[in-house]
């Protein structure tokens, strides 16, 4: 049976460290402050918001939300982004996406100050993924995959890594993060002709396609480490990942569960980005 | 024998189109204006500058250089970048790199207005490579590879592409440009364990490693299209690419020569970016 790579201990280790760093900041009179920008009342957004608030309290950071009604106009959304940019007491911002519609979302992403962009929605932050600068922030979910591998001691250097899914939120930036760490990365997506071939060939397989149980036996091979980034519902409405978990548990060396895997780390990574943003104030 | 993919006809086709678009801009009183920022008098920089100036004249654009002495300070370099940003008559800027030292170069890159960043030195422009926005500019050499494949009718969608070399100027952004066009891309680099395996498996093989004759027979397989981005000197001081050209000519379907391949297209792509920057003034 495969080793199960749970996210909780990874998140706890990150949060323990952030608590210490928050303590040091508090001595200098700085309390890391996160603002969450939400439009409407989507249940998933509210649940994530609650989790993030809890983690902020755990480490000694502040958090508040700016909530706009579902029918907010573009001007109203952008006015809030401007307010966030100008407010020196705010260290970082998380914007829930999709944000109303693509036009408003991309305008908001263009406007946000990259220094406060904790989840890599601005072009400048995305560009820093290529550059590999440590003082800007990769997308939290992509970064969570790297934290998972680090925590469980899987070296990326020289490894064959296949990433399934080429989204701008996970697949593409994650692939570059892994190349920055000297992985040999193959990027697969909906137009890839033979994804199972590339998946089987990988030593580290990461699926971020968002398709329930896409990754079956024919994608898997013995010895692999499998990260399942997908959060989907199966035919019975139950939460599941991209990977056929039962098949993987029999075949591969190690696998992240869904829920309780990568998803359990992302908000801890958000805290890490927040603390780093606040620490920059002391530089 | 492999088909030889020469860069000149590709560049000519781009320049012919840009000449027409410059004509239309001229009717509106706009003359695309390029500034080249150079520190010192490196022969290679001066040669490229001459080529770019010639191409500007061909299409009806303006060009001038700002040249600082080899011992220019950081403040002096940044003052010029600021001047370029503020000057409304300048549509685009090419900065020669490496620019003095890494500290000055990265400060200059951070300062340049992304709207004038024709060769993708700013984080925001690099980020737009992920986003795939058409109104910003990918690195000219990476973009030249895409123009080469397009001109000769090689579809990228669904193809297995291997890119050797993970630089920020070519390898990494090029890989994302190819994924944006639905290629299945594998990124190899100095820490890749078995690059020949990944190279042979590719339908389109692109080498941007900067190592003379790295890509020998064991990297090649019949049917491949090979783009050679390297510009190196062989043991006799003669210009050569990354690919063992004689071996490739026997084995693969098509190959770009060095010189006269990708390198012959980059300054035409720079002109394309310049014209696009000037056209944005009319929006």
HADDOCK unambig.tbl for C-alpha pairs under 7 A between the chains (distance, minus, plus):
assign (segid A and resid 123 and name CA) (segid B and resid 124 and name CA) 4.70 0.50 0.50
assign (segid A and resid 123 and name CA) (segid B and resid 127 and name CA) 4.27 0.50 0.50
assign (segid A and resid 123 and name CA) (segid B and resid 128 and name CA) 5.68 0.50 0.50
assign (segid A and resid 124 and name CA) (segid B and resid 123 and name CA) 4.70 0.50 0.50
assign (segid A and resid 124 and name CA) (segid B and resid 124 and name CA) 3.85 0.50 0.50
assign (segid A and resid 124 and name CA) (segid B and resid 127 and name CA) 5.65 0.50 0.50
assign (segid A and resid 125 and name CA) (segid B and resid 127 and name CA) 6.89 0.50 0.50
assign (segid A and resid 126 and name CA) (segid B and resid 127 and name CA) 4.44 0.50 0.50
assign (segid A and resid 127 and name CA) (segid B and resid 123 and name CA) 4.26 0.50 0.50
assign (segid A and resid 127 and name CA) (segid B and resid 124 and name CA) 5.65 0.50 0.50
assign (segid A and resid 127 and name CA) (segid B and resid 125 and name CA) 6.90 0.50 0.50
assign (segid A and resid 127 and name CA) (segid B and resid 126 and name CA) 4.45 0.50 0.50
assign (segid A and resid 127 and name CA) (segid B and resid 127 and name CA) 3.67 0.50 0.50
assign (segid A and resid 128 and name CA) (segid B and resid 123 and name CA) 5.69 0.50 0.50
assign (segid A and resid 130 and name CA) (segid B and resid 168 and name CA) 6.45 0.50 0.50
assign (segid A and resid 131 and name CA) (segid B and resid 168 and name CA) 6.72 0.50 0.50
assign (segid A and resid 157 and name CA) (segid B and resid 191 and name CA) 6.84 0.50 0.50
assign (segid A and resid 158 and name CA) (segid B and resid 191 and name CA) 5.18 0.50 0.50
assign (segid A and resid 158 and name CA) (segid B and resid 192 and name CA) 5.04 0.50 0.50
assign (segid A and resid 158 and name CA) (segid B and resid 193 and name CA) 5.74 0.50 0.50
assign (segid A and resid 168 and name CA) (segid B and resid 130 and name CA) 6.45 0.50 0.50
assign (segid A and resid 168 and name CA) (segid B and resid 131 and name CA) 6.71 0.50 0.50
assign (segid A and resid 182 and name CA) (segid B and resid 191 and name CA) 5.89 0.50 0.50
assign (segid A and resid 184 and name CA) (segid B and resid 187 and name CA) 5.77 0.50 0.50
assign (segid A and resid 184 and name CA) (segid B and resid 188 and name CA) 5.42 0.50 0.50
assign (segid A and resid 184 and name CA) (segid B and resid 192 and name CA) 5.69 0.50 0.50
assign (segid A and resid 185 and name CA) (segid B and resid 186 and name CA) 5.49 0.50 0.50
assign (segid A and resid 185 and name CA) (segid B and resid 187 and name CA) 5.35 0.50 0.50
assign (segid A and resid 186 and name CA) (segid B and resid 185 and name CA) 5.49 0.50 0.50
assign (segid A and resid 186 and name CA) (segid B and resid 186 and name CA) 4.01 0.50 0.50
assign (segid A and resid 186 and name CA) (segid B and resid 187 and name CA) 6.37 0.50 0.50
assign (segid A and resid 187 and name CA) (segid B and resid 184 and name CA) 5.78 0.50 0.50
assign (segid A and resid 187 and name CA) (segid B and resid 185 and name CA) 5.35 0.50 0.50
assign (segid A and resid 187 and name CA) (segid B and resid 186 and name CA) 6.37 0.50 0.50
assign (segid A and resid 188 and name CA) (segid B and resid 184 and name CA) 5.41 0.50 0.50
assign (segid A and resid 191 and name CA) (segid B and resid 157 and name CA) 6.83 0.50 0.50
assign (segid A and resid 191 and name CA) (segid B and resid 158 and name CA) 5.16 0.50 0.50
assign (segid A and resid 191 and name CA) (segid B and resid 182 and name CA) 5.90 0.50 0.50
assign (segid A and resid 192 and name CA) (segid B and resid 158 and name CA) 5.02 0.50 0.50
assign (segid A and resid 192 and name CA) (segid B and resid 184 and name CA) 5.69 0.50 0.50
assign (segid A and resid 193 and name CA) (segid B and resid 158 and name CA) 5.73 0.50 0.50
